[in-house]
Amino acid sequence: MDMKDRKMSKAVTDSDFRRLVESKNVRKAVMVKDGKVFKYGYDK
């Protein structure tokens, strides 16, 4: 990841991420934090 990509991405908390996913009605989302991959699944 170079500086250009780093500037575009911003850190979000888990609650913000869930709220963002719910507001977009996304079924599945993946977030990478601290080198770990978190997968969220929603049944709507």
C-alpha distance matrix in Angstrom:
0.0 3.8 6.8 8.0 6.1 6.7 10.2 10.9 10.5 13.3 14.8 17.9 20.6 22.0 25.1 23.2 21.2 24.5 26.2 23.6 24.0 27.7 28.1 26.3 28.5 25.6 26.9 23.8 20.5 17.6 15.6 13.1 14.1 14.0 12.6 15.7 16.2 19.0 21.0 23.5 26.4 29.1 32.4 33.8
3.8 0.0 3.8 5.5 5.6 6.3 8.9 10.5 11.2 14.0 16.0 19.4 22.4 24.3 27.1 24.9 23.2 26.7 28.0 25.3 26.1 29.8 29.7 28.1 30.5 27.9 29.6 26.7 23.3 20.7 18.6 16.3 17.0 16.7 15.9 19.1 19.7 22.3 24.3 26.6 29.5 31.9 35.3 36.4
6.8 3.8 0.0 3.8 5.5 4.9 6.1 8.8 10.1 12.3 14.7 18.2 21.4 23.8 26.3 23.8 22.7 26.4 27.3 24.6 25.9 29.5 29.1 27.7 30.5 28.3 30.3 27.7 24.1 21.8 19.3 17.3 17.5 17.4 17.4 20.5 21.2 23.3 25.4 27.4 30.4 32.5 36.0 36.8
8.0 5.5 3.8 0.0 3.8 5.5 5.4 6.7 9.1 12.0 15.0 18.3 21.7 24.0 26.2 23.4 22.1 25.7 26.3 23.3 24.6 28.1 27.4 25.8 28.7 26.6 28.8 26.5 23.1 21.2 19.2 17.8 18.6 19.2 19.0 21.7 21.8 23.6 25.2 26.9 29.6 31.5 34.8 35.3
6.1 5.6 5.5 3.8 0.0 3.8 5.4 5.2 6.5 9.9 12.7 15.7 19.1 21.0 23.3 20.7 19.0 22.5 23.4 20.4 21.4 25.0 24.6 22.9 25.6 23.2 25.3 22.8 19.4 17.4 15.5 14.3 15.4 16.4 16.0 18.4 18.2 20.0 21.5 23.2 25.9 27.9 31.2 31.9
6.7 6.3 4.9 5.5 3.8 0.0 3.8 5.5 5.4 7.7 10.0 13.5 16.7 19.0 21.4 19.0 17.8 21.4 22.4 19.8 21.1 24.7 24.4 23.2 26.0 23.8 25.8 23.3 19.6 17.4 14.8 13.2 13.4 14.0 14.4 17.0 17.4 19.0 21.1 22.7 25.8 27.8 31.4 32.2
10.2 8.9 6.1 5.4 5.4 3.8 0.0 3.8 5.6 7.3 10.5 13.7 17.2 19.9 21.8 18.9 18.2 21.9 22.2 19.5 21.4 24.7 23.9 22.9 26.0 24.3 26.8 24.6 21.1 19.4 16.8 15.9 15.9 16.9 17.7 20.1 20.2 21.4 23.2 24.4 27.3 28.9 32.4 32.8
10.9 10.5 8.8 6.7 5.2 5.5 3.8 0.0 3.8 6.6 10.2 12.7 16.4 18.7 20.3 17.2 16.2 19.7 19.9 16.9 18.5 21.9 20.9 19.6 22.7 21.0 23.6 21.7 18.3 17.1 15.0 14.8 15.6 17.3 17.8 19.6 19.1 19.9 21.2 22.1 24.7 26.1 29.5 29.6
10.5 11.2 10.1 9.1 6.5 5.4 5.6 3.8 0.0 3.8 6.8 9.4 13.0 15.1 17.1 14.3 13.0 16.7 17.3 14.5 16.0 19.5 19.1 18.0 20.9 19.0 21.4 19.1 15.6 14.0 11.6 11.3 11.9 13.9 14.6 16.2 15.7 16.4 17.9 18.8 21.7 23.3 26.8 27.3
13.3 14.0 12.3 12.0 9.9 7.7 7.3 6.6 3.8 0.0 3.8 6.5 10.1 12.8 14.5 11.7 11.2 15.0 15.4 13.2 15.3 18.5 18.0 17.7 20.7 19.2 21.6 19.6 16.0 14.6 11.7 11.7 11.3 13.3 15.0 16.3 16.0 16.2 17.9 18.5 21.6 22.9 26.6 27.0
14.8 16.0 14.7 15.0 12.7 10.0 10.5 10.2 6.8 3.8 0.0 3.8 6.8 9.7 11.8 9.7 9.5 13.2 14.1 12.7 14.7 17.6 17.8 18.0 20.5 19.1 21.1 18.9 15.3 13.7 10.2 10.1 8.7 10.8 13.1 14.0 14.2 13.9 16.2 16.7 20.1 21.6 25.4 26.1
17.9 19.4 18.2 18.3 15.7 13.5 13.7 12.7 9.4 6.5 3.8 0.0 3.8 6.6 8.2 6.0 6.2 9.8 10.5 9.7 11.9 14.4 14.8 15.5 17.8 16.7 18.8 16.9 13.6 12.7 9.6 10.6 9.4 12.2 14.6 14.5 14.1 12.8 14.7 14.4 17.7 18.8 22.5 23.1
20.6 22.4 21.4 21.7 19.1 16.7 17.2 16.4 13.0 10.1 6.8 3.8 0.0 3.8 5.5 5.2 6.1 8.7 9.9 10.4 12.3 14.2 15.2 16.6 18.3 17.4 18.9 17.1 14.1 13.3 10.3 11.4 9.6 12.2 14.9 14.2 14.0 12.1 14.1 13.6 16.9 18.0 21.6 22.5
22.0 24.3 23.8 24.0 21.0 19.0 19.9 18.7 15.1 12.8 9.7 6.6 3.8 0.0 3.8 5.5 5.0 6.2 8.6 9.8 10.5 12.2 14.1 15.4 16.4 15.3 16.3 14.5 11.9 11.4 9.1 10.9 9.7 12.6 14.9 13.2 12.4 9.7 11.2 10.3 13.6 14.7 18.4 19.6
25.1 27.1 26.3 26.2 23.3 21.4 21.8 20.3 17.1 14.5 11.8 8.2 5.5 3.8 0.0 3.8 5.4 5.1 6.1 8.5 9.9 10.5 12.1 14.2 15.2 15.0 16.3 15.4 13.4 13.8 12.1 14.4 13.4 16.3 18.6 16.9 15.8 12.9 13.6 11.7 14.3 14.4 17.8 18.4
23.2 24.9 23.8 23.4 20.7 19.0 18.9 17.2 14.3 11.7 9.7 6.0 5.2 5.5 3.8 0.0 3.8 5.5 5.0 6.0 8.6 9.8 10.4 12.3 14.1 14.0 16.1 15.2 12.9 13.5 11.6 14.0 13.4 16.6 18.8 17.6 16.4 13.8 14.5 12.8 15.3 15.4 18.7 18.9
21.2 23.2 22.7 22.1 19.0 17.8 18.2 16.2 13.0 11.2 9.5 6.2 6.1 5.0 5.4 3.8 0.0 3.8 5.4 5.1 6.2 8.6 9.9 10.7 12.3 11.3 13.1 11.8 9.2 9.7 8.2 11.1 11.4 14.9 16.5 15.0 13.3 10.7 11.1 9.5 12.2 12.8 16.4 17.0
24.5 26.7 26.4 25.7 22.5 21.4 21.9 19.7 16.7 15.0 13.2 9.8 8.7 6.2 5.1 5.5 3.8 0.0 3.8 5.4 5.1 6.1 8.5 9.9 10.4 10.0 11.2 10.6 9.1 10.6 10.2 13.4 13.9 17.4 18.8 16.7 14.5 11.3 10.7 8.1 10.0 9.9 13.3 13.9
26.2 28.0 27.3 26.3 23.4 22.4 22.2 19.9 17.3 15.4 14.1 10.5 9.9 8.6 6.1 5.0 5.4 3.8 0.0 3.8 5.5 5.1 6.0 8.6 9.8 10.6 12.7 12.9 11.7 13.6 13.1 16.4 16.7 20.2 21.8 20.1 18.0 15.0 14.3 11.6 12.9 11.9 14.8 14.4
23.6 25.3 24.6 23.3 20.4 19.8 19.5 16.9 14.5 13.2 12.7 9.7 10.4 9.8 8.5 6.0 5.1 5.4 3.8 0.0 3.8 5.5 5.2 6.3 8.7 8.9 11.8 11.8 10.1 12.1 11.7 15.0 16.0 19.6 20.9 19.5 17.2 14.7 14.0 11.7 13.1 12.4 15.5 14.9
24.0 26.1 25.9 24.6 21.4 21.1 21.4 18.5 16.0 15.3 14.7 11.9 12.3 10.5 9.9 8.6 6.2 5.1 5.5 3.8 0.0 3.8 5.5 5.2 6.1 5.5 8.0 8.2 7.1 9.9 10.7 14.4 16.0 19.8 20.4 18.6 15.8 13.0 11.4 8.8 9.6 8.9 12.0 11.8
27.7 29.8 29.5 28.1 25.0 24.7 24.7 21.9 19.5 18.5 17.6 14.4 14.2 12.2 10.5 9.8 8.6 6.1 5.1 5.5 3.8 0.0 3.8 5.4 5.0 6.5 8.6 10.0 10.1 13.2 14.1 17.8 19.1 22.8 23.7 21.5 18.8 15.7 13.8 10.5 10.4 8.3 10.7 9.7
28.1 29.7 29.1 27.4 24.6 24.4 23.9 20.9 19.1 18.0 17.8 14.8 15.2 14.1 12.1 10.4 9.9 8.5 6.0 5.2 5.5 3.8 0.0 3.8 5.5 7.9 11.0 12.6 12.4 15.4 16.0 19.6 20.8 24.5 25.6 23.9 21.2 18.4 16.8 13.8 13.8 11.8 13.8 12.0
26.3 28.1 27.7 25.8 22.9 23.2 22.9 19.6 18.0 17.7 18.0 15.5 16.6 15.4 14.2 12.3 10.7 9.9 8.6 6.3 5.2 5.4 3.8 0.0 3.8 5.4 9.0 10.7 10.6 13.8 15.1 18.7 20.5 24.3 24.8 23.2 20.2 17.9 15.9 13.3 13.1 11.4 13.3 11.7
28.5 30.5 30.5 28.7 25.6 26.0 26.0 22.7 20.9 20.7 20.5 17.8 18.3 16.4 15.2 14.1 12.3 10.4 9.8 8.7 6.1 5.0 5.5 3.8 0.0 3.8 6.4 9.1 10.3 14.0 15.9 19.7 21.7 25.5 25.7 23.7 20.4 17.8 15.2 12.2 10.9 8.6 9.8 7.9
25.6 27.9 28.3 26.6 23.2 23.8 24.3 21.0 19.0 19.2 19.1 16.7 17.4 15.3 15.0 14.0 11.3 10.0 10.6 8.9 5.5 6.5 7.9 5.4 3.8 0.0 3.8 5.7 6.9 10.7 13.0 16.7 19.2 22.9 22.8 20.7 17.3 14.9 12.1 9.6 8.6 7.4 9.4 8.9
26.9 29.6 30.3 28.8 25.3 25.8 26.8 23.6 21.4 21.6 21.1 18.8 18.9 16.3 16.3 16.1 13.1 11.2 12.7 11.8 8.0 8.6 11.0 9.0 6.4 3.8 0.0 3.8 6.9 10.5 13.5 17.1 19.7 23.3 22.8 20.2 16.6 14.2 10.8 8.3 5.9 4.9 6.5 7.2
23.8 26.7 27.7 26.5 22.8 23.3 24.6 21.7 19.1 19.6 18.9 16.9 17.1 14.5 15.4 15.2 11.8 10.6 12.9 11.8 8.2 10.0 12.6 10.7 9.1 5.7 3.8 0.0 3.8 7.0 10.3 13.6 16.4 19.9 19.2 16.6 13.0 10.7 7.3 5.7 4.5 6.1 8.8 10.5
20.5 23.3 24.1 23.1 19.4 19.6 21.1 18.3 15.6 16.0 15.3 13.6 14.1 11.9 13.4 12.9 9.2 9.1 11.7 10.1 7.1 10.1 12.4 10.6 10.3 6.9 6.9 3.8 0.0 3.8 6.7 10.2 13.0 16.6 16.1 13.9 10.4 8.4 5.9 5.3 6.6 8.7 12.0 13.5
17.6 20.7 21.8 21.2 17.4 17.4 19.4 17.1 14.0 14.6 13.7 12.7 13.3 11.4 13.8 13.5 9.7 10.6 13.6 12.1 9.9 13.2 15.4 13.8 14.0 10.7 10.5 7.0 3.8 0.0 3.8 6.7 9.9 13.3 12.4 10.3 6.8 5.7 4.6 6.3 8.8 11.7 15.1 17.0
15.6 18.6 19.3 19.2 15.5 14.8 16.8 15.0 11.6 11.7 10.2 9.6 10.3 9.1 12.1 11.6 8.2 10.2 13.1 11.7 10.7 14.1 16.0 15.1 15.9 13.0 13.5 10.3 6.7 3.8 0.0 3.8 6.4 10.0 9.8 8.3 5.8 5.1 6.4 8.1 11.5 14.1 17.8 19.6
13.1 16.3 17.3 17.8 14.3 13.2 15.9 14.8 11.3 11.7 10.1 10.6 11.4 10.9 14.4 14.0 11.1 13.4 16.4 15.0 14.4 17.8 19.6 18.7 19.7 16.7 17.1 13.6 10.2 6.7 3.8 0.0 3.8 6.8 6.2 5.5 4.4 6.0 8.7 11.2 14.7 17.6 21.2 23.2
14.1 17.0 17.5 18.6 15.4 13.4 15.9 15.6 11.9 11.3 8.7 9.4 9.6 9.7 13.4 13.4 11.4 13.9 16.7 16.0 16.0 19.1 20.8 20.5 21.7 19.2 19.7 16.4 13.0 9.9 6.4 3.8 0.0 3.8 5.4 5.3 6.4 7.4 10.9 13.0 16.7 19.5 23.2 25.2
14.0 16.7 17.4 19.2 16.4 14.0 16.9 17.3 13.9 13.3 10.8 12.2 12.2 12.6 16.3 16.6 14.9 17.4 20.2 19.6 19.8 22.8 24.5 24.3 25.5 22.9 23.3 19.9 16.6 13.3 10.0 6.8 3.8 0.0 3.8 5.5 8.4 10.2 13.8 16.3 20.0 22.9 26.6 28.7
12.6 15.9 17.4 19.0 16.0 14.4 17.7 17.8 14.6 15.0 13.1 14.6 14.9 14.9 18.6 18.8 16.5 18.8 21.8 20.9 20.4 23.7 25.6 24.8 25.7 22.8 22.8 19.2 16.1 12.4 9.8 6.2 5.4 3.8 0.0 3.8 6.7 9.7 13.1 16.2 19.6 22.9 26.3 28.7
15.7 19.1 20.5 21.7 18.4 17.0 20.1 19.6 16.2 16.3 14.0 14.5 14.2 13.2 16.9 17.6 15.0 16.7 20.1 19.5 18.6 21.5 23.9 23.2 23.7 20.7 20.2 16.6 13.9 10.3 8.3 5.5 5.3 5.5 3.8 0.0 3.8 6.5 9.9 13.1 16.4 19.8 23.2 25.8
16.2 19.7 21.2 21.8 18.2 17.4 20.2 19.1 15.7 16.0 14.2 14.1 14.0 12.4 15.8 16.4 13.3 14.5 18.0 17.2 15.8 18.8 21.2 20.2 20.4 17.3 16.6 13.0 10.4 6.8 5.8 4.4 6.4 8.4 6.7 3.8 0.0 3.8 6.5 9.9 13.1 16.5 19.9 22.4
19.0 22.3 23.3 23.6 20.0 19.0 21.4 19.9 16.4 16.2 13.9 12.8 12.1 9.7 12.9 13.8 10.7 11.3 15.0 14.7 13.0 15.7 18.4 17.9 17.8 14.9 14.2 10.7 8.4 5.7 5.1 6.0 7.4 10.2 9.7 6.5 3.8 0.0 3.8 6.6 10.1 13.3 16.8 19.3
21.0 24.3 25.4 25.2 21.5 21.1 23.2 21.2 17.9 17.9 16.2 14.7 14.1 11.2 13.6 14.5 11.1 10.7 14.3 14.0 11.4 13.8 16.8 15.9 15.2 12.1 10.8 7.3 5.9 4.6 6.4 8.7 10.9 13.8 13.1 9.9 6.5 3.8 0.0 3.8 6.6 10.1 13.4 16.1
23.5 26.6 27.4 26.9 23.2 22.7 24.4 22.1 18.8 18.5 16.7 14.4 13.6 10.3 11.7 12.8 9.5 8.1 11.6 11.7 8.8 10.5 13.8 13.3 12.2 9.6 8.3 5.7 5.3 6.3 8.1 11.2 13.0 16.3 16.2 13.1 9.9 6.6 3.8 0.0 3.8 6.7 10.3 12.7
26.4 29.5 30.4 29.6 25.9 25.8 27.3 24.7 21.7 21.6 20.1 17.7 16.9 13.6 14.3 15.3 12.2 10.0 12.9 13.1 9.6 10.4 13.8 13.1 10.9 8.6 5.9 4.5 6.6 8.8 11.5 14.7 16.7 20.0 19.6 16.4 13.1 10.1 6.6 3.8 0.0 3.8 6.8 9.6
29.1 31.9 32.5 31.5 27.9 27.8 28.9 26.1 23.3 22.9 21.6 18.8 18.0 14.7 14.4 15.4 12.8 9.9 11.9 12.4 8.9 8.3 11.8 11.4 8.6 7.4 4.9 6.1 8.7 11.7 14.1 17.6 19.5 22.9 22.9 19.8 16.5 13.3 10.1 6.7 3.8 0.0 3.8 6.1
32.4 35.3 36.0 34.8 31.2 31.4 32.4 29.5 26.8 26.6 25.4 22.5 21.6 18.4 17.8 18.7 16.4 13.3 14.8 15.5 12.0 10.7 13.8 13.3 9.8 9.4 6.5 8.8 12.0 15.1 17.8 21.2 23.2 26.6 26.3 23.2 19.9 16.8 13.4 10.3 6.8 3.8 0.0 3.8
33.8 36.4 36.8 35.3 31.9 32.2 32.8 29.6 27.3 27.0 26.1 23.1 22.5 19.6 18.4 18.9 17.0 13.9 14.4 14.9 11.8 9.7 12.0 11.7 7.9 8.9 7.2 10.5 13.5 17.0 19.6 23.2 25.2 28.7 28.7 25.8 22.4 19.3 16.1 12.7 9.6 6.1 3.8 0.0
